[in-house]
């Protein structure tokens, strides 16, 4: 069985989705997106500048739009039996599954990006990749830092075995980096982000997103969409809303999602959108599966 998966923030690059502009129907969707958001999103995606594309409020709709273009105008694959997306990609997965209409999903990710950027200003923080430490040891280390220093630091992305991102206050994350290196961890480095995503410091964004989701029409997905916050398939619309809000302050349980999808019967993962991040994470999590990517027109 096949699953469709969708990337999150960090996979963007200047020139993304450029080839789709040569397809009339795809170009129309790109222009429609600009009109809906009242910004020159497609110009930022295809021409930059990179500094603007890296701004969360533009990064998120850019990746979402690229993924939807790849889904609609890229290589065709057999219909999926399940969907999943990493962080922002969960909204793309819900759109692909029919749970969210395109216009609603585009608006949601744009608003989500703005809320997260504002949350980063109100409650400054950062994130760091810790590679080579098992999840239980890292979680315990974060708990010790919080208890001893009072600074927030939490596991934020369980990406694949031994590859975890922590998030929290600047002091808390820096202390996690220091202690990880002290324990002999080879790679512990701060990430170039504008806030402490998937941590309690995103509460302002979670509150704002909850308000927007309350008036957003959500349908039941046509196939299971595995949620970031629970690693289980989404259920009814109200439960979807709750999990999308929770996702902003809770860790992305990507490794667990992939194992659960495998147990569900998935043996091939197709990543739609920019880059190959998810293909790499899935390959490091499971051996007996096939991963392919659709990034450009067929």
Backbone bond lengths (Angstrom), bond angles and torsions (degrees), N, CA, C in turn:
res aa  C-N    CA-C-N  psi(-1)  N-CA   C-N-CA  omega(-1)  CA-C   N-CA-C  phi
1 X - - - 1.464 - - 1.531 109.79 -
2 X 1.315 114.92 149.67 1.463 122.28 -177.13 1.524 111.09 -106.04
3 X 1.338 115.76 143.60 1.460 122.26 170.84 1.522 108.88 -122.55
4 X 1.311 116.34 145.28 1.454 122.06 173.21 1.530 108.01 -100.49
5 X 1.340 116.55 132.16 1.463 120.54 179.84 1.530 109.59 -128.03
6 X 1.334 115.43 153.78 1.460 121.15 -171.09 1.524 110.48 -134.53
7 X 1.352 117.33 132.79 1.467 121.69 -174.32 1.519 113.84 -75.88
8 X 1.326 114.49 165.99 1.456 121.38 177.72 1.512 111.53 -115.31
9 X 1.324 115.56 -163.94 1.460 122.00 -175.05 1.525 111.40 -60.58
10 X 1.322 115.35 140.05 1.457 121.07 -178.57 1.520 112.52 113.66
11 X 1.338 116.55 -15.67 1.469 120.27 -178.75 1.526 112.32 -94.05
12 X 1.327 117.81 -1.33 1.467 121.78 -176.99 1.525 111.66 -73.62
13 X 1.332 116.09 155.98 1.464 122.58 173.86 1.524 108.54 -159.46
14 X 1.321 116.74 150.39 1.460 120.38 177.90 1.528 109.24 -65.34
15 X 1.304 116.49 129.44 1.466 121.93 -176.02 1.514 112.05 104.35
16 X 1.323 116.83 -4.02 1.458 120.64 -179.17 1.532 110.30 -61.54
17 X 1.327 114.57 140.00 1.480 123.09 176.40 1.527 114.04 67.75
18 X 1.341 116.94 8.39 1.475 119.89 -174.47 1.523 112.74 -59.44
19 X 1.357 116.06 -38.69 1.477 119.39 -176.95 1.529 112.77 -66.42
20 X 1.318 116.61 -24.20 1.467 119.08 -178.85 1.525 111.91 -69.56
21 X 1.330 117.18 -22.53 1.457 120.75 -179.79 1.530 112.01 -65.02
22 X 1.337 116.93 -15.05 1.472 121.06 178.34 1.528 112.05 -83.43
23 X 1.317 117.19 -6.99 1.470 121.90 178.44 1.525 107.10 -102.23
24 X 1.338 118.87 117.87 1.473 121.36 -174.68 1.531 114.41 -51.21
25 X 1.327 117.18 -47.12 1.473 119.83 -178.01 1.521 111.21 -67.10
26 X 1.339 116.56 -35.94 1.462 120.34 178.60 1.527 110.45 -70.36
27 X 1.339 116.21 -41.55 1.467 119.82 178.09 1.525 110.53 -61.55
28 X 1.331 115.88 -37.94 1.462 120.10 178.65 1.532 110.88 -62.04
29 X 1.337 116.34 -40.87 1.463 120.47 178.20 1.526 110.80 -65.56
30 X 1.320 116.79 -36.82 1.457 121.02 177.97 1.525 110.90 -65.90
31 X 1.328 116.55 -43.52 1.461 120.49 178.61 1.528 110.82 -66.53
32 X 1.328 115.98 -37.93 1.462 121.20 177.73 1.531 110.30 -60.84
33 X 1.333 115.48 -40.22 1.468 120.40 179.54 1.522 111.09 -63.47
34 X 1.337 116.20 -41.39 1.467 120.21 176.75 1.527 110.46 -59.41
35 X 1.335 116.27 -43.43 1.466 121.25 -178.61 1.529 111.18 -65.90
36 X 1.321 116.17 -41.27 1.469 120.59 -178.26 1.523 110.80 -63.24
37 X 1.332 116.21 -45.22 1.465 120.76 -175.91 1.524 113.19 -87.71
38 X 1.336 115.94 -13.56 1.466 120.91 -177.56 1.527 111.86 59.26
39 X 1.342 115.51 38.70 1.461 122.33 173.72 1.521 107.88 -140.10
40 X 1.344 116.91 161.13 1.463 121.20 179.22 1.534 108.99 -86.92
41 X 1.325 115.96 62.90 1.462 120.52 -174.32 1.523 111.86 -61.10
42 X 1.346 117.40 -46.72 1.463 119.25 -176.07 1.527 111.71 -65.08
43 X 1.313 117.48 -32.93 1.472 120.53 177.21 1.527 110.04 -67.43
44 X 1.333 116.61 -41.70 1.462 120.95 178.05 1.527 109.98 -62.88
45 X 1.340 116.54 -40.12 1.464 121.12 -179.92 1.523 111.66 -65.84
46 X 1.306 116.35 -48.19 1.462 120.51 -171.39 1.526 114.04 -87.25
47 X 1.361 117.55 -26.74 1.458 120.22 -174.78 1.525 114.21 -121.97
48 X 1.331 116.54 -14.78 1.456 119.44 -176.64 1.513 111.57 86.51
49 X 1.347 118.68 -157.70 1.464 126.20 6.80 1.530 112.95 -72.84
50 X 1.315 115.53 157.73 1.457 121.25 -176.48 1.531 112.02 -59.82
51 X 1.330 116.37 -35.67 1.464 119.74 -179.16 1.526 110.93 -60.46
52 X 1.327 115.98 -36.70 1.470 119.69 179.66 1.524 110.66 -75.05
53 X 1.343 116.46 -40.36 1.458 120.20 179.49 1.524 110.96 -62.43
54 X 1.338 116.53 -29.23 1.468 120.37 -179.83 1.525 112.57 -77.21
55 X 1.334 117.24 -12.60 1.464 119.91 177.66 1.530 108.98 -69.81
56 X 1.319 116.04 127.31 1.458 122.05 -170.87 1.524 113.34 -51.81
57 X 1.329 117.58 -39.10 1.462 119.74 -176.68 1.533 111.96 -66.96
58 X 1.338 117.97 -22.71 1.466 120.98 176.41 1.536 111.30 -98.28
59 X 1.323 115.75 -34.86 1.463 119.85 -179.74 1.518 111.70 -56.37
60 X 1.329 115.68 -46.75 1.459 119.48 -172.88 1.531 113.07 -66.43
61 X 1.352 120.03 -50.86 1.472 117.98 176.29 1.523 112.89 -65.41
62 X 1.338 117.66 -29.16 1.471 120.07 178.58 1.521 111.16 -63.84
63 X 1.325 116.63 -47.00 1.466 120.23 179.27 1.519 110.73 -67.07
64 X 1.327 116.51 -41.48 1.468 120.76 177.15 1.526 110.52 -57.63
65 X 1.337 117.09 -49.80 1.458 121.19 -177.08 1.528 111.04 -63.68
66 X 1.329 117.25 -43.78 1.461 120.17 178.40 1.532 110.64 -58.85
67 X 1.324 116.58 -43.06 1.470 120.39 -179.50 1.520 111.47 -63.97
68 X 1.331 117.26 -41.45 1.473 120.81 179.63 1.532 110.21 -67.56
69 X 1.323 117.32 -38.88 1.478 120.57 176.53 1.524 110.33 -62.15
70 X 1.327 116.86 -43.65 1.462 120.66 178.70 1.519 110.98 -63.92
71 X 1.317 116.23 -37.16 1.467 121.32 179.09 1.525 111.03 -66.20
72 X 1.315 116.92 -42.03 1.468 120.90 -174.78 1.525 113.69 -85.45
73 X 1.329 116.31 -32.30 1.466 118.82 -171.79 1.529 113.50 -124.17
74 X 1.315 117.85 7.57 1.454 121.73 178.25 1.511 111.38 -92.90
75 X 1.335 115.43 -163.66 1.467 120.19 179.34 1.515 110.25 -61.07
76 X 1.329 115.03 139.99 1.465 119.69 179.91 1.525 109.97 -86.58
77 X 1.313 114.98 138.79 1.457 122.13 175.92 1.516 108.03 -129.05
78 X 1.318 115.92 164.42 1.462 118.06 178.37 1.523 110.00 -62.99
79 X 1.324 117.44 153.38 1.468 120.54 -177.57 1.525 111.58 -56.19
80 X 1.319 117.16 139.76 1.469 120.58 -177.37 1.523 112.59 -77.65
81 X 1.309 114.62 154.92 1.462 121.37 174.33 1.521 111.47 -99.71
82 X 1.347 116.63 -7.78 1.462 121.11 179.10 1.522 109.12 -162.81
83 X 1.335 114.79 162.51 1.465 122.06 179.38 1.520 109.11 -134.91
84 X 1.340 115.37 155.74 1.464 120.98 170.73 1.524 107.78 -160.65
85 X 1.333 115.61 155.70 1.457 120.44 176.67 1.512 109.45 -146.10
86 X 1.314 116.04 147.94 1.470 121.84 -177.47 1.521 109.30 -89.16
87 X 1.335 116.90 112.24 1.463 123.04 178.96 1.529 110.15 57.82
88 X 1.329 118.44 -112.36 1.462 121.89 175.47 1.529 111.19 -48.42
89 X 1.330 117.14 -37.94 1.460 122.18 -177.33 1.518 114.06 -60.23
90 X 1.330 117.32 -18.26 1.461 119.75 177.41 1.531 110.73 -65.07
91 X 1.325 116.86 -34.25 1.461 120.85 176.53 1.529 110.38 -67.55
92 X 1.332 116.55 -39.29 1.466 120.91 176.73 1.519 110.16 -63.51
93 X 1.328 116.50 -42.32 1.466 121.14 178.83 1.522 110.87 -61.65
94 X 1.320 116.94 -41.55 1.468 120.52 179.05 1.526 111.00 -66.63
95 X 1.334 116.50 -36.21 1.466 120.21 176.00 1.529 110.47 -66.76
96 X 1.327 116.70 -45.76 1.471 121.38 -179.72 1.522 111.67 -62.09
97 X 1.326 116.42 -29.58 1.467 121.14 -177.41 1.523 112.78 -86.09
98 X 1.328 116.52 -4.63 1.457 119.99 -179.33 1.516 114.32 90.19
99 X 1.325 117.86 0.11 1.470 120.46 -179.64 1.529 111.34 -73.59
100 X 1.332 116.86 -32.02 1.455 122.50 177.71 1.527 109.92 -122.31
101 X 1.326 117.02 138.64 1.455 120.87 171.95 1.529 108.82 -73.49
102 X 1.325 116.02 152.93 1.464 120.89 -176.83 1.525 112.36 -54.68
103 X 1.311 117.35 -49.41 1.465 120.99 -176.59 1.523 110.71 -61.96
104 X 1.327 116.37 -43.25 1.465 120.14 179.27 1.524 111.42 -63.88
105 X 1.330 116.20 -43.85 1.477 120.16 -179.33 1.524 110.89 -64.71
106 X 1.328 117.07 -41.69 1.469 120.91 178.73 1.530 110.67 -61.02
107 X 1.318 116.15 -46.58 1.460 120.08 178.31 1.527 111.63 -62.88
108 X 1.318 116.59 -40.13 1.466 120.87 -179.36 1.525 111.62 -61.81
109 X 1.332 116.91 -46.13 1.469 118.54 -177.26 1.530 111.35 -70.47
110 X 1.331 116.56 -29.89 1.471 120.22 176.38 1.526 109.88 -67.45
111 X 1.323 116.29 -48.13 1.466 121.27 178.36 1.529 110.18 -64.12
112 X 1.327 116.51 -42.83 1.469 121.34 178.89 1.526 110.56 -57.56
113 X 1.324 116.76 -44.60 1.459 120.99 179.29 1.520 112.13 -61.56
114 X 1.341 116.77 -42.75 1.464 120.86 179.09 1.529 111.07 -65.76
115 X 1.331 115.69 -41.48 1.469 120.11 179.25 1.525 111.51 -64.35
116 X 1.332 116.36 -40.51 1.459 120.10 -180.00 1.526 110.98 -67.69
117 X 1.329 116.42 -38.45 1.470 120.20 177.93 1.529 109.96 -64.09
118 X 1.339 116.72 -43.89 1.461 121.13 179.37 1.522 110.64 -66.24
119 X 1.322 116.30 -38.59 1.460 121.09 178.24 1.530 110.22 -61.87
120 X 1.335 116.07 -37.58 1.461 121.20 178.00 1.520 112.41 -64.68
121 X 1.340 116.28 -30.53 1.470 120.26 177.92 1.526 110.53 -77.49
122 X 1.331 116.42 -40.11 1.460 120.91 -177.52 1.525 112.29 -73.01
123 X 1.331 115.61 -37.47 1.469 121.03 180.00 1.526 108.20 -129.10
124 X 1.327 118.12 78.98 1.467 121.31 -173.87 1.526 112.89 -57.19
125 X 1.313 114.12 140.64 1.454 119.87 178.69 1.508 110.37 -164.13
126 X 1.313 116.08 -174.39 1.462 120.68 -178.74 1.521 109.40 -153.73
127 X 1.330 116.65 -177.02 1.460 122.40 -178.95 1.528 108.99 -140.31
128 X 1.315 116.51 158.88 1.471 120.43 178.20 1.518 109.81 -147.04
129 X 1.316 115.75 144.28 1.466 121.87 175.21 1.520 108.62 -89.86
130 X 1.320 115.82 128.35 1.463 121.87 176.54 1.527 106.48 -117.05
131 X 1.319 116.80 112.45 1.469 120.30 -174.53 1.528 109.89 -116.47
132 X 1.339 115.20 121.50 1.454 119.85 177.53 1.515 114.53 112.61
133 X 1.334 117.47 4.04 1.460 120.74 178.74 1.527 108.75 -114.20
134 X 1.325 118.06 135.98 1.460 119.45 -179.28 1.523 110.08 -71.95
135 X 1.336 115.45 156.24 1.463 121.91 -170.92 1.524 112.75 -60.65
136 X 1.324 117.44 -42.56 1.466 120.43 -176.91 1.528 111.41 -64.72
137 X 1.333 116.47 -42.26 1.466 120.99 179.67 1.523 110.76 -65.16
138 X 1.331 116.06 -42.15 1.465 120.19 -179.05 1.526 110.97 -66.56
139 X 1.316 116.40 -42.68 1.473 120.31 179.44 1.533 110.02 -61.04
140 X 1.320 116.69 -43.18 1.462 120.83 179.37 1.529 110.69 -64.06
141 X 1.322 116.82 -41.34 1.458 121.12 179.16 1.532 110.76 -61.49
142 X 1.337 116.66 -42.75 1.466 120.75 178.38 1.524 110.87 -63.02
143 X 1.322 116.46 -42.14 1.465 120.54 179.19 1.522 110.92 -62.38
144 X 1.324 116.84 -39.22 1.468 121.04 178.93 1.530 110.87 -65.63
145 X 1.332 116.43 -40.87 1.466 120.40 179.37 1.525 110.14 -62.60
146 X 1.325 116.02 -45.07 1.470 119.73 179.94 1.532 110.91 -62.05
147 X 1.320 116.13 -44.08 1.462 121.17 -176.83 1.531 111.05 -67.41
148 X 1.327 116.39 -39.08 1.470 120.72 -175.32 1.525 113.53 -82.76
149 X 1.324 116.82 -32.38 1.468 119.79 -173.79 1.528 114.18 -113.18
150 X 1.325 117.25 -20.29 1.458 120.17 -176.94 1.521 113.03 80.58
151 X 1.331 117.31 3.21 1.468 122.06 178.33 1.520 110.49 -92.86
152 X 1.338 115.81 135.83 1.464 120.73 -178.77 1.518 110.82 -74.56
153 X 1.328 116.56 131.25 1.468 122.98 168.67 1.521 107.28 -155.36
154 X 1.320 115.68 125.00 1.465 121.63 -175.76 1.529 110.41 -136.04
155 X 1.341 117.58 151.51 1.463 119.54 167.74 1.531 108.58 -61.74
156 X 1.319 117.78 129.29 1.469 121.42 -174.87 1.520 113.21 -113.92
157 X 1.324 116.87 -35.03 1.463 121.28 179.05 1.524 109.33 -133.99
158 X 1.327 116.74 112.02 1.467 120.70 171.03 1.528 106.05 -89.98
159 X 1.323 116.48 87.32 1.466 120.89 -168.78 1.519 114.18 -80.20
160 X 1.317 116.84 -46.11 1.465 122.78 -179.82 1.527 106.15 -164.13
161 X 1.331 118.17 169.75 1.468 118.58 -178.14 1.529 112.25 -54.67
162 X 1.328 116.05 121.47 1.456 120.03 178.40 1.506 115.77 79.99
163 X 1.335 117.55 1.14 1.468 120.24 178.02 1.531 108.39 -122.43
164 X 1.319 114.61 101.95 1.463 121.70 -175.83 1.519 108.93 -129.82
165 X 1.325 116.21 143.34 1.460 121.81 175.63 1.524 108.00 -109.01
166 X 1.328 116.13 133.82 1.464 120.53 175.60 1.524 108.93 -105.40
167 X 1.330 115.30 156.25 1.452 120.94 -175.15 1.525 109.45 -144.09
168 X 1.327 116.41 147.43 1.453 119.35 177.70 1.514 112.11 161.38
169 X 1.334 116.16 -157.24 1.462 120.90 178.75 1.527 109.30 -64.91
170 X 1.318 115.78 157.21 1.470 120.16 -179.62 1.524 110.48 -57.50
171 X 1.321 117.21 -46.76 1.464 120.93 -179.17 1.529 111.27 -65.12
172 X 1.327 116.26 -40.14 1.458 119.91 -179.68 1.519 112.45 -64.47
173 X 1.326 116.56 -43.68 1.466 120.94 -179.63 1.523 110.57 -69.21
174 X 1.321 116.85 -41.63 1.469 119.77 178.36 1.525 111.22 -62.09
175 X 1.320 116.31 -36.28 1.461 119.76 177.88 1.529 110.38 -68.48
176 X 1.338 116.57 -36.66 1.469 120.22 176.94 1.526 110.88 -63.80
177 X 1.321 116.73 -40.87 1.464 121.25 176.95 1.533 110.06 -61.64
178 X 1.329 115.55 -45.54 1.469 120.19 -178.38 1.530 111.16 -61.78
179 X 1.324 115.78 -46.65 1.462 119.39 -177.10 1.531 111.65 -70.13
180 X 1.332 116.37 -34.28 1.468 119.05 178.02 1.525 110.35 -63.88
181 X 1.331 116.39 -43.52 1.467 120.46 178.49 1.529 110.74 -66.00
182 X 1.317 115.24 -35.46 1.462 120.82 177.59 1.531 111.06 -62.17
183 X 1.347 114.95 -31.82 1.469 120.65 179.55 1.534 111.99 -83.66
184 X 1.343 116.54 1.78 1.455 120.35 177.55 1.514 114.87 91.98
185 X 1.349 117.12 10.86 1.460 120.31 177.82 1.529 109.10 -71.55
186 X 1.312 115.71 125.37 1.475 120.63 -172.97 1.531 112.67 -70.76
187 X 1.356 116.42 -40.88 1.466 119.34 -177.71 1.526 109.74 -117.52
188 X 1.309 115.86 114.18 1.464 123.58 173.72 1.520 105.33 -145.76
189 X 1.330 116.97 98.56 1.466 118.89 -172.49 1.529 111.50 -136.54
190 X 1.316 114.15 145.42 1.454 121.14 178.52 1.529 109.82 -70.80
191 X 1.326 116.35 146.39 1.457 122.28 -178.89 1.534 110.35 -103.67
192 X 1.329 117.00 148.70 1.472 120.00 -179.74 1.528 111.33 -80.58
193 X 1.318 116.98 78.75 1.472 122.20 -178.37 1.527 109.76 -121.57
194 X 1.336 114.93 164.55 1.467 119.66 -176.84 1.520 113.13 -98.78
195 X 1.328 116.99 4.82 1.453 119.14 -179.68 1.509 111.96 -174.07
196 X 1.329 114.45 176.09 1.468 121.08 -179.38 1.531 108.88 -92.56
197 X 1.331 115.75 76.00 1.459 120.82 -176.76 1.533 110.54 -64.86
198 X 1.334 115.11 149.29 1.467 122.32 178.45 1.533 112.09 56.75
199 X 1.327 114.32 41.90 1.467 120.68 175.20 1.522 108.02 -141.85
200 X 1.323 118.36 168.93 1.468 120.26 178.80 1.528 114.19 -58.61
201 X 1.328 118.03 -18.08 1.457 121.12 179.09 1.532 112.68 -71.59
202 X 1.329 117.20 -5.95 1.468 122.21 176.38 1.529 112.03 -96.53
203 X 1.323 117.74 17.50 1.473 120.06 -175.71 1.533 112.11 -62.35
204 X 1.332 117.38 -37.31 1.467 119.81 177.49 1.534 110.38 -58.32
205 X 1.329 116.97 -44.18 1.461 121.39 179.29 1.527 110.73 -65.59
206 X 1.319 117.01 -39.69 1.465 121.01 179.69 1.529 110.85 -62.64
207 X 1.316 116.37 -42.33 1.471 120.30 179.30 1.522 110.88 -64.33
208 X 1.328 116.22 -41.57 1.459 120.30 179.73 1.517 112.41 -67.67
209 X 1.321 116.11 -41.40 1.468 120.10 -179.80 1.527 110.55 -66.40
210 X 1.310 116.93 -35.33 1.473 120.93 178.90 1.527 110.49 -59.10
211 X 1.325 115.93 -41.45 1.470 120.47 178.87 1.524 111.33 -63.38
212 X 1.325 116.87 -44.16 1.468 121.13 -178.23 1.533 110.57 -67.97
213 X 1.314 116.86 -41.58 1.463 120.87 -179.16 1.521 112.53 -65.72
214 X 1.320 116.64 -28.54 1.471 120.47 -178.59 1.521 111.80 -59.59
215 X 1.338 116.60 -30.46 1.468 120.16 -178.88 1.530 112.51 -105.49
216 X 1.324 117.23 11.32 1.470 121.68 179.52 1.524 110.29 -96.51
217 X 1.321 116.26 131.29 1.466 120.63 178.00 1.521 109.12 -74.29
218 X 1.312 116.73 125.78 1.464 122.56 177.76 1.520 108.57 -127.60
219 X 1.331 116.71 132.10 1.463 122.69 178.77 1.520 109.39 -106.82
220 X 1.310 115.79 169.05 1.457 119.36 176.00 1.534 108.39 -74.58
221 X 1.321 119.09 134.04 1.472 121.43 -179.00 1.534 111.92 -61.34
222 X 1.329 115.31 151.12 1.463 120.71 178.90 1.525 111.75 -74.43
223 X 1.314 116.77 -20.81 1.473 123.16 176.24 1.527 106.20 -147.52
224 X 1.329 118.77 160.59 1.455 120.37 -176.43 1.534 113.15 -57.13
225 X 1.324 115.24 133.60 1.457 122.67 172.92 1.523 106.33 -114.47
226 X 1.320 116.80 116.92 1.461 121.05 -176.22 1.525 109.64 -81.44
227 X 1.322 115.85 126.23 1.460 122.54 -173.75 1.525 112.01 -83.74
228 X 1.324 116.22 143.05 1.471 121.82 179.05 1.519 112.37 -61.79
229 X 1.335 116.24 -43.57 1.462 120.54 -171.16 1.525 113.25 -76.17
230 X 1.348 117.20 -27.57 1.467 120.59 -176.97 1.517 113.74 -112.15
231 X 1.329 116.89 -19.82 1.475 123.96 -174.77 1.525 111.90 65.84
232 X 1.338 116.44 13.21 1.458 122.46 179.65 1.526 109.55 -116.26
233 X 1.340 118.30 162.79 1.466 119.90 177.81 1.530 112.00 -62.48
234 X 1.327 115.30 141.63 1.460 120.91 174.77 1.524 110.08 -62.86
235 X 1.334 115.60 156.51 1.453 120.66 178.44 1.514 112.15 -116.22
236 X 1.319 116.04 -121.30 1.457 121.73 -177.82 1.532 111.26 -74.51
237 X 1.348 117.03 160.57 1.467 121.03 -176.85 1.529 115.29 -51.59
238 X 1.331 118.46 -42.50 1.470 119.53 -179.51 1.528 111.48 -65.17
239 X 1.322 115.74 -36.18 1.468 120.10 177.33 1.527 110.51 -68.03
240 X 1.322 116.92 -35.73 1.469 121.05 176.78 1.526 109.58 -62.20
241 X 1.325 116.53 -46.00 1.473 120.55 178.49 1.528 110.83 -56.88
242 X 1.321 115.78 -47.54 1.471 120.12 -177.81 1.526 111.48 -60.67
243 X 1.328 116.65 -42.45 1.470 120.21 -177.33 1.525 111.98 -71.87
244 X 1.331 117.31 -31.85 1.466 119.94 176.93 1.524 110.94 -68.47
245 X 1.321 116.86 -35.09 1.468 120.84 175.75 1.529 110.05 -70.26
246 X 1.326 115.73 -46.76 1.471 120.73 -179.38 1.521 111.26 -59.90
247 X 1.328 116.12 -33.70 1.466 121.12 -177.06 1.525 112.85 -55.74
248 X 1.325 117.97 -31.51 1.457 121.08 -175.92 1.528 113.02 -68.57
249 X 1.321 116.83 -28.86 1.469 119.96 -178.11 1.526 112.68 -112.21
250 X 1.335 117.40 -1.48 1.468 122.33 -178.19 1.527 110.05 -112.30
251 X 1.326 117.76 159.75 1.466 119.66 -179.71 1.523 113.27 -70.43
252 X 1.324 115.59 150.30 1.461 122.61 172.46 1.530 107.30 -81.64
253 X 1.312 116.83 116.77 1.471 121.08 -174.59 1.536 110.08 -96.72
254 X 1.331 115.07 58.33 1.463 120.69 -171.92 1.529 112.63 -64.77
255 X 1.301 117.37 -45.29 1.471 119.97 -179.87 1.530 110.53 -58.71
256 X 1.307 116.35 -43.03 1.467 121.01 179.26 1.532 111.06 -66.96
257 X 1.331 116.42 -38.59 1.470 120.65 176.98 1.523 110.70 -57.92
258 X 1.329 116.59 -46.69 1.464 120.79 -177.84 1.531 111.04 -63.42
259 X 1.313 117.30 -41.90 1.469 119.94 176.45 1.529 111.06 -63.38
260 X 1.329 117.02 -41.53 1.465 120.27 179.80 1.524 111.78 -66.53
261 X 1.334 116.71 -35.64 1.462 120.02 177.46 1.528 110.43 -68.55
262 X 1.312 116.03 -36.55 1.470 120.02 176.06 1.528 109.91 -63.09
263 X 1.326 116.58 -44.84 1.469 120.83 178.23 1.526 111.30 -62.55
264 X 1.329 115.77 -29.00 1.472 121.47 178.04 1.527 111.47 -72.40
265 X 1.341 116.15 -18.89 1.463 120.39 178.35 1.515 115.38 119.63
266 X 1.342 117.17 2.19 1.470 120.89 -178.99 1.528 109.94 -73.22
267 X 1.331 115.08 130.21 1.468 120.69 178.34 1.526 112.58 -125.38
268 X 1.332 117.20 -5.35 1.465 121.01 176.45 1.527 108.73 -139.52
269 X 1.345 115.30 132.76 1.455 121.75 179.56 1.525 108.76 -116.60
270 X 1.322 116.96 127.77 1.456 121.90 177.63 1.524 107.89 -112.83
271 X 1.332 116.13 117.54 1.470 121.38 179.96 1.522 109.56 -94.03
272 X 1.324 116.58 123.52 1.464 122.41 179.31 1.522 109.39 -107.56
273 X 1.336 115.78 123.92 1.454 119.36 177.42 1.510 111.92 129.59
274 X 1.341 116.09 -170.67 1.468 120.50 -174.66 1.525 113.24 -71.76
275 X 1.336 115.26 139.03 1.458 121.07 173.11 1.515 115.46 77.81
276 X 1.346 114.35 -173.03 1.466 121.49 -176.34 1.527 111.48 -131.96
277 X 1.320 116.31 25.70 1.463 120.43 -174.70 1.521 111.79 -58.08
278 X 1.326 117.10 -49.78 1.463 119.78 -176.13 1.521 112.16 -68.53
279 X 1.335 117.15 -34.61 1.467 119.52 177.06 1.529 109.80 -60.08
280 X 1.325 116.00 -40.36 1.466 120.07 178.37 1.512 112.37 -65.88
281 X 1.338 116.55 -44.63 1.467 120.47 -179.47 1.528 111.27 -64.61
282 X 1.333 116.46 -41.54 1.467 120.30 -179.90 1.521 110.31 -66.18
283 X 1.336 116.11 -41.27 1.464 120.49 179.14 1.514 113.05 -63.20
284 X 1.339 116.79 -31.20 1.462 120.35 178.17 1.524 112.18 -82.90
285 X 1.333 116.19 -11.55 1.466 121.13 -179.05 1.521 111.99 -96.74
286 X 1.340 115.93 -39.79 1.469 121.53 -177.66 1.523 110.17 -130.67
287 X 1.320 116.26 141.89 1.469 120.78 177.93 1.523 112.81 -93.77
288 X 1.320 116.26 -38.58 1.468 120.66 -168.99 1.523 112.90 -91.21
289 X 1.344 117.25 40.64 1.464 120.04 177.28 1.522 109.67 -135.01
290 X 1.322 115.10 161.56 1.463 121.73 177.04 1.531 108.05 -104.55
291 X 1.330 117.43 138.28 1.457 121.59 175.68 1.534 109.15 -127.22
292 X 1.317 115.97 134.86 1.461 121.20 176.78 1.518 107.70 -138.11
293 X 1.341 115.76 162.01 1.454 120.16 -179.94 1.507 112.31 -125.77
294 X 1.320 116.29 147.42 1.460 122.85 173.94 1.529 106.56 -125.12
295 X 1.339 115.80 107.65 1.451 121.31 -174.77 1.524 112.38 -119.99
296 X 1.340 115.68 -22.87 1.460 120.12 -174.74 1.535 110.26 -130.61
297 X 1.346 117.53 169.12 1.463 119.98 178.32 1.531 110.71 -60.44
298 X 1.332 116.48 152.37 1.457 120.32 179.86 1.527 110.50 -69.97
